[in-house]
Amino acid sequence: MPLFEELRDSPSRLFQWPDDQKNRRQRIFTAGKILFHQGSKPDQIYEVVTGTLKLSRVTENGGHIILGFPTSGAIIGLGNLKEYQYTAETLTPAKLLSTRHLVFQKDVLQNMSSGKKLMQWIDWQEDIALSHISVLAMHHPVSRIAAFLLKFVQQQGAHGDPVEIQLPMTQRDIAGYLAIAPETYSRIMKKLRENGILRSKGHGRNGNQIEIMDMGRLARFADGETFSVTSGDQSK
């Protein structure tokens, strides 16, 4: 649900911006670009048009957690007026739309349609958070990994069986997001390959390419079916 979809050359766009300012809002970023750091003062709000980002946060005790990997349609940097609550980084080349925090705040106060759009975005954010919580509530790491892979199939709009997806994040980042040990993630992915459910196709332009050979079996793993792993394979 793109927050700024009505800004795109529509005669009834959400914000009535001067054309020169509107044209400056579309920006292209290379992979590995930090959009903003946790704790810095909010300046820009971003909508992801294409590409994948990584959101991370440093906890009070110095721990590092992965919050998510937003893709097309996600809104980044909206939610706190005092400081950014996380660090946002591009994992792949990305096209983003941006607007200044102050401009957006002013328009929300003056434009009812903007307020309605903001409420829709809040609902969407809640759905994303509940989806992550649901994955973390899965007892077995096999189910977490299967659900994560299926989510990326959905996000990338892939179809068929087999189906190919690209994972631009590192194994350690995925393991951190799923709250499992990196070694556990590696062993389970190996098991999935050995069982003919996945096939690695090497490193592509935008990350590791994986072919899912058996979507039905992967879905059953997400629903709770599992295979045995060694006794040392435990979630965090």
Beta strands, then each sheet from edge to edge (+ up, - down):
strand 1: 26-29
strand 2: 34-36
strand 3: 44-50
strand 4: 53-58
strand 5: 64-68
strand 6: 75-76
strand 7: 87-90
strand 8: 94-100
strand 9: 163-167
strand 10: 198-204
strand 11: 207-212
sheet 1: 1+ 8- 3+ 6-
sheet 2: 2+ 7- 4+ 5-
sheet 3: 9+ 11- 10+
end
